Amino acid sequence: MDAEKTRADGRPLVLLDRVTVKDKKKDRVILEVPHFRLDRGETVAITGPSGSGKSTFLKLLALMTNDKLEVEGTYLLEGEPVGDMDPTHLRREVSYCFQNPLLFGETVADNLAFPYEIRGLDFDRDHALDLLVQSGLSKEDLYKGVGQLSGGERQRVALIRNLLFLPKILLLDEITSSLDKENSQNIMAWLWDLRAKEDLTFLLVSHDPEDRAMADRSFPIPMRKEA
């Protein structure tokens, strides 16, 4: 175990033990995680066939499963049960990036100002502009209408929204699926550079084998057989 990636007391950042997610209506288990440990600073690629539950796994970590699902088992964040935490606070610490992000308001600026508003802070325009440029967008895009954005631009704006205040864990769910190869590689290189500078921890789901190969390790989720 890399001592730099764990707490001084040896506790992992995330620990799941005997976790199951069940479809309540169908009374069927759709995801089963016997054991999962994530240490600080790790990058883990979540792998498995389409429909195996990779997105459900990420949403489980961010407490974003819907009320049609029943979750059982142990989930600890820094040694504390997540059931004792405020879900809004946890989602700031464990931040989920959707494949098809939801943008709101009228402009990019509306979306990037939001993380400041909910914290009662003034919008740091310079920081937002810096991240726009780092992501391959331009400063002029700050006041672009959300309806004018391409799919790839929407994904980058949503990613920036999650990075304005760095979470403890970043959950990346096919976040470059709407980008061409060059821009996708640039985004992933940016994230890996950010990881090195900020000791960022993240999990990623990606169909790109190059992305998965850059991770420290993979965590496979097999397709469940119907009973």
Disulfide bonds with the S-S distance in Angstrom:
none
